[in-house]
Amino acid sequence: MNAPLPQGVLQPEAAGAPLLRLQVRAIRLLAEGIHAFELIDPDGAELPTVKAGAHVDVHLPGGVMRSYSLAGDPADRMSWTLGVLRELNGRGGSKAMHESVRVGGLLTVGAPRNAFSMVPGAAHTVLLAGGIGITPIKAMAHELTAQGASFELHYCARSPRNAAFAESLRLLVPQDRLHLHFDSGVPGQGLDITSLLRRQPEGAHLYYCGPGGWMKACAEASAHWSPRSVHSEHFKATESTPKNAPGASFSVRLARQGITVPVLPEQSIVRAIELAGHRVPTSCLSGLCGACKVDYLEGEVEHNDYILTDEEKTRCLTVCVSRATSPLLVLDL
């Protein structure tokens, strides 16, 4: 199993938190293929408190649920902003957002979760964003600016027309701290990540988010940094990690339901549970978002996710990608 990259502090989600019905106040074209969706409470009430790095699950027509990072100012309790790239080869979530969501319409949104929150008290913070990975990084820039903290932001995109929130960032981040890098789609013509991260300033923390290949480059360039100072969030599973690859069969016992479900070699745990007539909330199906995180009471687990800390792995798992290495796994379901 490939170990996940070092993560930020995982804030526990609110158990049983009610879903929100939010109104789409505005939809803006941010960049090529990227729209911003501004959400508000239709009655003008304040939204739940969030910290930079948080994301929410958006429930779309047809039972589709997708996770999107909150890109706005975390201090703004009156609106949330999602930045959504239309994925031409995606699973339909971004297409539904771009084609079906309209200004004035209502969206069902889950309570915020955060697997990418910032560690307080850093002497300096380096923010790296690739493509649509700017969404959680922008929220961090808001938070750091409000704190008067020392930080720098490097944003990598193919071209200016592919850079979402660029104008907002220019207004938010001091000129000497904001660095936009454009590579025209040619590797090596943009930011030299290796040179940037060659030395770790004392007390510095690094946060990065973006597409798979770019994430790999950031991980390799920061491998010599202190592990506790490097934090990342994946939008997609890396190609090097075989999610739900066939393995040995095992059984899962749902403790609250009092039933035992067989999990075949080619099945995920969540799929086996669904076939037995029980539903578990899911979104990314790749161990990235935490929507399907559940506690386990007994058994040995092969963790294939990107979000759980070592401490959390002793008590919970993501049923979309985890497997049991013991004959029986008992879940708190």
C-alpha positions in Angstrom: 0.0 0.0 0.0 1.3 3.5 -0.8 1.3 5.7 2.2 -0.7 9.0 1.9 1.1 12.3 1.8 1.4 14.2 5.1 -1.8 15.9 5.9 -3.1 18.9 7.9 -5.1 18.6 11.0 -8.2 16.7 10.3 -11.2 18.4 12.0 -14.0 16.0 13.0 -17.1 16.4 11.0 -20.3 17.1 12.8 -22.0 13.8 13.4 -25.6 13.8 12.1 -25.3 17.5 11.0 -28.4 18.4 9.0 -28.1 19.1 5.2 -28.3 22.7 4.1 -30.6 24.1 1.4 -28.7 27.0 -0.1 -29.6 29.4 -2.9 -27.3 30.1 -5.8 -26.9 33.9 -5.7 -24.4 34.1 -8.6 -22.5 32.1 -11.2 -19.4 33.7 -12.7 -17.1 32.6 -15.4 -13.6 32.6 -13.7 -11.4 31.0 -16.4 -11.6 28.6 -19.3 -14.0 25.8 -18.2 -14.2 27.1 -14.6 -17.2 28.7 -13.0 -17.7 30.2 -9.5 -20.9 29.4 -7.7 -21.8 31.7 -4.9 -24.2 30.2 -2.3 -26.3 31.9 0.4 -29.0 30.9 2.9 -32.3 31.8 1.2 -33.5 33.4 4.4 -30.4 35.5 4.9 -29.2 33.5 7.9 -25.5 33.0 8.7 -23.8 30.0 7.3 -21.8 27.5 9.5 -18.4 28.5 10.7 -15.6 27.2 8.5 -11.8 27.3 8.4 -9.6 27.5 5.3 -9.2 24.2 3.5 -12.8 23.1 4.2 -15.0 21.4 1.6 -18.7 20.5 1.3 -20.6 17.8 -0.5 -23.1 19.1 -3.1 -26.0 16.9 -3.8 -26.9 17.0 -7.5 -29.8 15.6 -9.6 -29.8 11.8 -10.1 -28.3 11.1 -6.7 -24.9 12.4 -7.6 -22.9 13.9 -4.8 -19.5 15.7 -5.3 -17.1 17.4 -2.9 -16.0 21.0 -3.7 -13.6 23.2 -1.7 -14.8 26.5 -0.3 -12.8 29.2 -2.0 -14.2 32.3 -0.4 -13.1 34.2 2.7 -13.6 31.9 5.7 -14.6 34.9 7.8 -17.6 35.6 5.5 -20.6 33.9 7.2 -23.1 35.1 4.6 -21.9 33.3 1.5 -19.8 30.4 0.3 -18.0 30.3 -3.0 -17.2 27.1 -5.0 -14.8 27.0 -7.9 -15.7 24.1 -10.3 -13.8 23.0 -13.3 -15.8 21.2 -15.9 -14.1 17.8 -16.3 -14.6 16.5 -19.8 -13.7 13.0 -18.7 -15.1 13.1 -15.2 -18.0 11.2 -13.6 -20.7 13.8 -14.4 -20.6 15.9 -11.3 -18.9 19.0 -12.8 -21.0 18.6 -15.9 -24.2 18.7 -13.8 -22.9 21.8 -11.9 -22.2 23.6 -15.2 -25.3 22.6 -17.1 -28.0 22.1 -14.5 -27.4 24.7 -11.7 -29.0 28.1 -12.3 -28.9 31.4 -10.4 -31.8 31.5 -8.0 -32.0 27.7 -7.7 -31.5 25.7 -4.5 -28.8 23.2 -3.8 -28.6 20.6 -1.1 -25.2 20.9 0.6 -23.7 18.9 3.4 -22.0 20.3 6.5 -18.4 21.5 6.0 -15.6 19.0 6.5 -11.9 19.8 6.7 -9.0 17.4 6.0 -6.7 20.3 4.9 -6.8 22.9 7.7 -3.8 25.0 8.5 -1.6 24.5 11.5 -1.5 27.7 13.6 1.6 29.6 14.5 3.8 28.9 11.4 6.7 31.3 11.1 6.1 31.4 7.3 3.7 29.6 5.0 4.3 28.5 1.4 1.1 28.0 -0.6 1.3 26.2 -3.9 -1.7 25.8 -6.2 -1.9 24.0 -9.6 -5.0 24.6 -11.8 -8.3 24.2 -10.0 -6.2 23.4 -6.8 -6.3 27.2 -6.2 -9.8 26.8 -4.5 -8.6 25.7 -1.0 -5.4 27.7 -1.3 -7.3 30.9 -2.0 -9.2 30.4 1.3 -5.9 30.0 3.1 -4.6 33.3 1.6 -7.7 35.0 3.0 -7.0 33.6 6.4 -3.3 34.4 6.4 -3.9 37.9 5.2 -6.4 38.5 8.0 -3.8 37.3 10.5 -1.1 39.5 9.1 1.0 36.3 8.8 4.1 35.8 6.6 3.3 33.8 3.5 3.8 33.5 -0.2 1.5 32.1 -2.9 2.6 30.4 -6.1 -0.2 29.6 -8.6 0.6 27.5 -11.6 -1.6 27.3 -14.7 -1.4 26.7 -18.4 -2.1 30.3 -19.3 -3.7 33.5 -17.9 -7.0 32.4 -19.3 -6.8 29.2 -17.3 -6.1 30.9 -14.0 -9.2 31.1 -11.8 -9.6 33.9 -9.2 -6.5 35.7 -10.6 -8.0 39.1 -10.2 -9.3 38.4 -6.7 -5.9 37.2 -5.7 -4.2 40.3 -7.0 -6.5 42.4 -4.8 -6.0 40.1 -1.8 -2.3 39.2 -1.8 0.5 41.8 -1.7 2.3 42.0 -5.0 5.6 40.7 -3.6 3.9 37.6 -2.2 1.8 36.5 -5.2 3.6 34.7 -8.0 1.7 33.5 -11.1 3.4 30.9 -13.3 2.3 29.9 -16.8 3.8 27.0 -18.7 1.7 26.9 -21.9 1.3 23.2 -21.2 5.0 22.4 -21.5 6.6 20.8 -18.4 9.6 22.7 -17.3 8.5 26.1 -18.6 6.6 27.1 -15.5 7.6 27.1 -11.8 10.8 25.3 -10.8 9.3 23.6 -7.8 12.5 21.8 -6.9 14.4 25.1 -6.6 11.6 26.8 -4.7 11.5 24.1 -2.1 15.2 23.3 -2.0 15.6 24.9 1.5 13.0 24.8 4.2 12.9 28.1 6.1 12.9 27.6 9.9 9.4 27.1 11.2 7.9 27.2 7.7 4.9 25.1 6.6 4.0 24.0 3.0 0.4 23.5 1.6 -0.2 22.3 -1.9 -3.1 21.2 -4.1 -3.5 20.5 -7.8 -3.5 17.8 -10.5 -1.9 14.4 -10.1 1.4 14.9 -11.9 1.9 18.3 -10.3 1.2 16.9 -6.9 3.8 14.2 -7.4 6.4 16.9 -8.3 5.5 18.9 -5.1 5.9 15.7 -3.0 9.3 14.9 -4.5 10.5 18.5 -4.2 9.5 18.7 -0.5 10.6 15.2 0.5 13.4 16.6 2.7 11.1 18.9 4.6 9.9 18.0 8.0 6.9 15.6 7.4 4.8 17.5 10.0 5.3 20.7 8.1 4.0 19.5 4.7 0.3 19.3 4.0 -1.6 18.4 0.8 -5.0 17.7 -0.6 -5.6 15.5 -3.7 -8.5 16.1 -6.0 -8.0 12.8 -7.7 -6.4 9.5 -6.7 -2.9 9.1 -8.1 -2.3 6.7 -11.0 0.3 4.9 -8.9 -2.2 3.9 -6.2 -4.5 1.0 -7.4 -7.8 1.8 -5.7 -10.1 -1.2 -5.1 -7.7 -3.5 -6.8 -8.8 -7.1 -6.5 -7.7 -8.7 -3.2 -8.8 -11.5 -0.9 -12.4 -11.8 0.1 -13.5 -11.0 3.6 -16.7 -10.3 5.6 -18.0 -7.1 7.1 -20.3 -7.1 10.1 -22.6 -4.1 10.5 -22.7 -3.9 14.3 -25.8 -1.8 14.6 -27.7 -3.7 11.9 -26.7 -7.1 13.2 -25.9 -8.5 9.8 -22.7 -9.8 8.1 -22.0 -8.9 4.5 -19.5 -10.8 2.3 -17.0 -8.6 0.3 -15.8 -10.2 -2.9 -12.3 -9.7 -4.2 -13.4 -7.3 -6.9 -15.8 -5.4 -4.7 -15.4 -2.3 -2.5 -16.8 -2.4 1.0 -19.3 0.3 0.2 -20.5 -1.6 -2.9 -21.0 -4.7 -0.9 -23.0 -2.8 1.8 -25.1 -1.2 -0.9 -25.9 -4.6 -2.5 -27.1 -5.8 1.0 -29.6 -2.9 1.0 -27.8 -0.4 3.1 -26.6 3.1 2.1 -23.4 4.9 3.1 -22.8 8.5 2.1 -20.2 8.7 -0.7 -18.8 11.3 -2.9 -15.3 10.9 -4.4 -15.1 7.1 -4.2 -11.3 7.5 -4.1 -10.4 8.1 -0.4 -10.1 11.8 -0.9 -13.1 13.5 0.8 -14.0 11.6 3.9 -17.7 11.4 3.1 -17.7 7.7 3.8 -15.5 7.6 6.9 -16.8 5.2 9.5 -15.5 3.8 12.8 -14.5 0.2 13.0 -14.7 -1.9 16.1 -12.7 -5.0 15.2 -10.4 -6.3 12.5 -7.3 -5.3 10.6 -7.5 -2.6 7.9 -5.5 -1.8 4.7 -6.0 1.9 4.4 -5.9 3.3 0.9 -7.1 6.8 1.5 -5.4 10.2 1.4 -7.0 11.9 4.4 -6.8 9.9 7.6 -4.1 10.6 10.1 -2.2 7.8 11.8 -4.3 8.2 14.9 -7.5 8.1 13.0 -6.5 4.9 11.2 -6.5 3.1 14.5 -10.3 3.6 14.8 -11.8 4.5 11.5 -11.6 3.9 7.7 -13.0 5.1 4.4 -15.3 2.3 3.1 -14.8 3.4 -0.5 -11.2 2.3 -0.8 -10.2 0.5 2.4 -10.0 -3.3 2.6 -9.7 -5.8 5.5 -6.6 -7.9 6.0 -8.4 -10.0 8.5 -11.3 -12.4 7.8 -13.8 -10.2 9.6 -14.1 -6.4 9.9 -16.7 -5.1 12.3 -18.0 -1.6 11.4 -20.0 0.8 13.7 -22.9 0.8 11.2 
